[in-house]
Structure formats: structure tokens, C-alpha cells
Amino acid sequence: MKHILLATFCIIQLFSYAQIDSLLLKKQQIDSIKPMLNMDAIYARPFINISKTPVSIGGYTEVNWQYLMTDGITDGHQFQARRTTLFFASTISKRIKFLTEIEFEDGANEIALEFASIDIAFNNLLNLRGGIILNPIGSFNQNHDGPKWEFIDRPLASTQMLPATFSNSGFGIFGKKYLKNWMFGYEFYLSGNFDNSIIDNPFNKTYLVQAKKNKDRFEEINSGRPLTTGKICMRNSKFGEFGISYMGGIYNKFQEEGIKIDTKRRLDIFAIDYNHTFPTIKTTITGEWAWVSIQVPNTILKNFGNRQYGGFLDIIQPIYSKQLLGWPKAILNIACRIEYVDWNVATFEETNSTIGEDIWCISPALSFRPTQQTVIRLNYKIQKQTDFLNNPSINTRGFQFGFSSYF
């Protein structure tokens, strides 16, 4: 671990004397990024390049303070260095690029290689990608960088129902088409898959996030069948971006050395996402909703649901956008996030009453952006969660403050 951290520090020092990379997104242009699709998010970042070398580097960091209270009980003041992420990119040759993303979470207690792929561009409509990919389900999984959001916590539906920043080894194709005021894009990948841990975990519920704990998914597929992920999206300068995505496949180990040991069980996820900034009033709306269907064994307990759904809606309104404290394009925003997740969409057969296991949250926010690369955030969280039996809800409230910045 010490060697990894030392090497990372040396790399950062080496690149600190760099010039601006003309091959990727330039830092001085970050305040005026032209409209792009969510699928472009992995490259829509500020990078720095060493002179004429083909390697570029970038990254972001997030730190925060919070004071939360759950049913009158609190852990007091908490300071958290949640993550520092490094990006490394290289233009290998014309139309061949490499990009990797390394994330250090909770003070480097966990180090993850979230993305590492080679892109080979044949033309705008056909590009080949292979390596460790981010499965494009919804929009947040690909467009998750902290400095892009006005909220300290990541969306519940993207982190506790869907596995946020879910990546796997795999291959696929992607492309874009421009037509006047329209942009069209698609992605299609075959990759590593989920496993039995989604219904065999310490949470005693169907929990897709548990699959991220399986590091073997980068080397082998539990079921022997790849996970299929596909997305199509479109953006119009007047109406914003709309995307439809799908991810699914057989997740359980159903045979051993050619001998059938279990019934094949599928997992299927559909998601829609939308984002738009209204040009006149500058209001930004970002939303995502997903439906999950899982085939679970008939013998399993009822608290392991076979259907889930959830999503979030962010509304952001600038209230001040002028020079402030020496920053020529400072922006002060008010914002609100509304989110909901139901891990078990079903009823008790005996009473015909609704099964619980859901959560909703409202988070008003105030954010200040001295530049588009840095955001200072103050959030207030109001959260209500019910258990499987619909016992009285667990209520959480409290303040969060922090900042996130590219570097």
C-alpha cells in the first residue's frame, strides 16, 4: 500500500509542471463546455499533459463534514475524506486512445480500478472499446464525478439499488451521430456479470450492490454467461437529453463441469434518464428512474424481492451569476433532490398488505461554484426508511457540508 501511494504522489508531482493537453478537454475551456451526451462523461474532464508526450493526467477529490441524527440518536460530528480519483489518458495513435480511472476511497482504505479501456475509433458511428468498462445503465453510473453535482451524497437509487460505478471486464461498441440540432448515441457491451451474492448476503434482501464485492468478476463470470448492457440516447439543444438503457443476463451458477446443478435465473434492469438546462431561466433538471426484475428461488424467504424500482430528481436554480471575490464566473445555486427506492415491490399474500423495505429522501441544498471545476456544498437531509414488516419508519435528518474539485 505504501508503495502505491508513494508512486501516485511522485506521478502527481511529475505532472504538476505540465502544459495543457490539446488532445483532450482543455482546462481553460471547462467553463464553456459544449453540449455533450452522458456517454462522453469519461472524457469530459480537465486533463493536463506533459509537453508533447501522449500521456495526460487529471482527477478530483471530495471531503465533507456531516451531523446527522436518526430517531434522536447521533454519532456527532463526522469528517470524511470520501474519495480521491485519478485519471490517466493516452492518445496512442490517431483514433486510438486509452483511459483509466483509479479511485481511493475513505482515506485509501479501498483502492479500485474503476475504468481502464482502449478505444479504437473507426468512424463516428462505430468505435470499439475493450477493458474494464463502466456499464451504461442510467446516466449516473458513467457521469458520477463529484464536482459535477450539487449534493454530497450520491443518489440512493444509484448506490443502494443499482451498484454505482459498476464496472466489469468486457468489450463493446459505441457511436454518435450529429444531425442539425440533434445528437444521437448508442452503446452496447458484453461484460462480466452479477453473481449469487445479490440474494446471498448479510443484508437479508435482494441487493445488487453486493456484487461489487466480488473481485473475481474481472477474471471469470459466475454463470458463464456475459452480462448484456445497451443504451440509446438523444439530445436536442432545446429539449435536453433523454436516454433508455438495459442491463441483464443470467446471474447464478447453474452448471458445474457441464452438469446442471440449478435452474437458470435472470436479472433484468431497465432505466430511463433525462437532463436539461432551460436557457432562459437557467434551471437544470436531472433525473433517473430504474426498474429491476430478478428471478429468485421459490424456496427463498419473502424478504428477498423479485422486483425493485427507484430513482431521483435534481432541480438546480442559479440565483447569482456574476463576478464575486475575484472569480469572474462565480455561481450561487439553490437546489433540491427528491429520491425514492423500493427494494421489494410486492404484497403479503396472507394479508394483501404492501411489503415495506423502502426509503425516500429530500435534500435541499445551497451550492457555490467559484469556477465550474469546484463546488462548495451545504445540504440538509430529510430521510425516512421503513423495514420489511412496515414497522414505524426510521427518520434521519441533519446537515452536510463539504466541497469537491477537479485538479
N, C-alpha and C positions, 0 to 999 in steps of 0.2 A: 504493500500500500504506500509506504514512504517513497519508494522508487517511482511509482506512478505520479504521485503528487509533485515530486521534485522535477520529473521530466516535463510535466504540464507547466510548472512555473517557469522553467527555462524556455519553453516554447513561447509562452506569453511574452517574456522579456525580449526574446529574439524578434518577434513580430511587432513589438511596440515602436520600432523605428521605420515601420513600413510606409509605403505610399498607397494612394487609393487605387483599388483594383478596377480597371476599366472593363474587365470581362464580366464582372458580376455587379450587383447593385451598389452604387457609389454612396458613401456616407453623406456627402453634401446634397444628395438628391432624395434622401429618406423623407424629407418634409413634403415632397411633391411626387409621391409615387403614383404612377398612372394606374387606372383601374385594372385589376388582375383577378383571376379566379382563385378560389381557395387552394386548388391543386398547385398553384405557383408559390405557396407559402414557404416551402422549404428553401427556395432560392431568394425570396423577397425579404432579404435580411442584409444588414450592413456588414460588409467584409472589408478586411484590409489585406493588401498584397505586398510581398517583398519585391520591390523594384520590378524586374522583368521575369521573375520566377513564376511558375504556373500555380503555386500554392497560395491560398488565401485563408484567413482566419477571422472568426468573429465569435460572438457569444452574448449571453445575458445572465443576469443574476437577480434573485428575489430574496428579500428579507422583510420580516414583519413582526409586529407586536400584536397580541390579542388578549382580551379579557372577556371570557365567556362564562356564562352561568347556566347550568342545567338544573331545572327544578329547585332553585335556591342554593345549589352546590357549585362551587367554583374551584378551579385549580390555581386561581390567582393570575398574576401577570406572567405571560409567557413570551419569550423572544425566540424567533425561529429563523434560521437560515435555510430556507426550504430547498433551494436548488441553485446551482450554477451550471450553466450549459455552455459547452464549447462547440463551435462549428469549424470544420476544416473542409475546404473545397479545392479542387484542382481541375483545370482545363487541360486534359491530357493531350488532346489534339483537336482539330476542327470537328465540332459536333460530337465530341466525346468528353463527358465530364464525370467527375467523382465528387461525392459529398458525404460527409459523415457528421453525426451529432452525438456527442458524449455528454451525459448528464451526471452531475454529482449531487445527490440528494441528502438533506439533513446533515450537513457538515461532512460530506463524503462517506457517511455510513453505508450508502449504497451508490455504486457506480454502474451505470447502464449504458450500453451502446444502443441508442435508440434508432439510429438510421445509418446505413453505410451502403451506398449503392453506386453502380456505374450506369450512367445514362448514355445511350447511343442514339443520336438523332438521325433518322433517315430523311424525314421531312416534317413539316408542322403536324401532319395528321398521323404520323407513325413514328414512335420512339420506343426503344427497348430499354427496360430498367431491370436490373438484377442485383441481388444482395440482400441486405436487411432493409425491408421496406416498411413504411407506415401504412397499414391497411386503411383505405379511404372510406370509412363508414361515417356518415355525417360530415361535419366540417371541422369540429374541434380537434379531432384526432390528428389532423395534419397541421392545422393553424392554431397551435396551442402556446406559442411563445408568450411569456408573462407580460412583457412590455406592450403587447397589443390589446390588453384587457384592462377594464376599469375596476375589476374585482379581484381580491386577494385569493379567495378560494376558487378552484376550478369547478365547473358545473357538476352538480351531483349526478345527473344522468350520464355524463361523460366519464365519471370517475368511479361511481359505485354501482351503476347498472352496466354500462359499456366500459371496457377497460381502456382508459385514456392512454394515449401514446402507445397503443397496442401495435407492436412490430413483430415481424416474422421473417424468416429467410424465404425468399421466393423470387419469381420472375413475373414480368408482365409488360403490357404495352400501354401507352397513353398518347394523347394528341389533342390539338386545338385547331379551331377554325375561326377566322375573323370574317364577318360579313356586315359591312357598314357599322351600325351601332350595336351589333350583336357579337358576342363571343360564345363559342361552344367548346366544350371539353369533355373528354371521356378518359376513364382509367379502367384497366382490367388486369387482375393479378391472380396467380395461383401461388399459395404460400403454405407455411406451417399452420397448424390448426389448434383448436381448443383440445381439452382432454377431460378425463373423468373428474378432475378436481372441481369442475363447475357444479357438480352435485355431490361431491365428497370432500367437504371442507369443514373447518371449525365454526363457520357461521350458521350452520344448520339451515341453509336456504340455497336456492339456485343463485349462484354468484359467479358471473362470468369473469369478474376481476381476478379471481383466484388463479386463472390460467396464466397470468403474468409471472407467477411464482415459479412456473415450470421452465427452467433454463434449458432443458433438453429440447424444447420446441425449435431451437435454432439448428438442431442436428437431426432430429427424427420427428415423424408425425405419429402420434399415438394410434390413430385409426388406420394409418397407411393411406388415407385419402386426403388430398390437399384441400385447404380452405379456399373458396372462391370469393373474391371481392370485386365488385364492379360499381362504377359511378358514372353518371352523366350529369352535366350541369350546363347552365346557360346564364349569361349576364347581358343585360341591356343597360345602357347609360342612364335611362330614365326610370327603369323598374327594378334594378338591382340584380342580384344573383340568386338563382334557385337551383338546388341540387337534389337528385334522387340516388340513393345508394343501397346496395345489398351486400350482405356477407353471410356465408353459410357453408355447411358441409357436415359430414359425419364426424362426430367428436369422440366416440367411445371406441375402445379396443374390442373389436368383435370377432377377431380370429387370431390364433397363435400357431405359427408354422403351418398355415394352410388349414387348420382345424377350426371350425366355427365354435366360439365359446360364448357368444352373446348375440343379441339382436342388434342390428344397426340402428343407431339413434341419431337424429339430425338436430342441428341448431340452425335457425334462420333468423336474420336480422334485416329489417327494412328501416330506412331513415330518410327523412327529408330535412333540408336546411335552407335558410333564406337569410340574406343580409342586404341592406341598402342604406345609403345615406341620402336623405331628401335634400336636394341642392339649395332650396330657398330657405328653409328653417334649420338646416344642418343637423337634423335629428337622425341618429343612426339606430337601426333596428337589426339585431342579430338573434336568430332563433334556430332551434334544432329539436326534432322530435323523433323518437325511435320506438319500434315495436320488436319485441323479442319473442320467438317461439322455440321451445326446447322440448324434445321428446324425452320424458323421464320414465323410468321403470314403473310399472303398475304397482309394484310392491313397495315403492318408496313412500316415505311419510308425506302427508298432505302439505306440510310446510315447505316442501320443495316444489315451487310452482312451475308450470309449463308455459306460462305467458307472463310477460312483463312489458311495461311501457313507461316512458318518461321523456322529459325534455326541459328546455329552458328558453327564456326570452329576455334579452337585454335591450333596454331602451336608454340611449345616451343623448343628452342635450347640452351642447356648449352654451354657456351663459356669459363668457368673456373670452374674447379672442383678439388680443392686441399685444403690443409690446409691454412687458412687465418685468421689473427688476433686471433689466439688461438683456432679457431674452426677447428677440423681435417677434417670435410667433408663439408666444405662450397661450395656452388654452386652459380655461377652467370649466369643468363639466359637472353636471349633476346627472345621476344615473340610477337605474333600478333594475335588479334581476329578479325574475319570478321563475321558480323551478319546482318540478314535481317528479317523483319516481314511485312506481308501484311495482314491487318485486314479485307479487303473487296476485295476478288478476284472475280471481276465482271466487267461488262461494262455498260455504259449508253445506254439504248435501243434507245433513241432518236437520239444519235449521233454515237453510236457504239464505243465510245472512252472509254479508260480504267478508271475505278474509282481509285482515289488516296487512301489515308489513309494507307500509308506505310512508313517504316523507314529503313535506312541502316546505319551501323556504322563500322568504322575501328579503332582499338585501338592498336597501337604499345606499347610495354611495355619493361621495364627493371626490373628484379627482383633479389633480393639477398636472399639466404637461408643459414643462419649460421648453421641451422640444418633443417631436414625435417619438424619439428614441427612449425617453424617460417618462415614467408616470409615478406620481405620489398619490396614494390612495387611502381614503378613510371610508370604511364600510361599517354598517350596522346590520347584524344578522338576526333574523327572527325565524326560528325553525321549529317545526312541530313534527314528531315522528310517532307512529303507532306500531305496536308489535303484531305478531301473527294472530293473536286472540282478540285484538281490538281493545286491549286494556287502556285505561286512561293514558293519554299521549304524554310523551316526554318532550318538554319545552326547553329550548335553548335560545338564549339571547345574549348579545354582547357586542363590543366594539372590536374592530380590527384596523390597524394602521400599518402602512409599510410602503415600500417602493420597489420598482422593478425597472431595470435599464439594460439596454444593449451596451456593449462596449467594443 
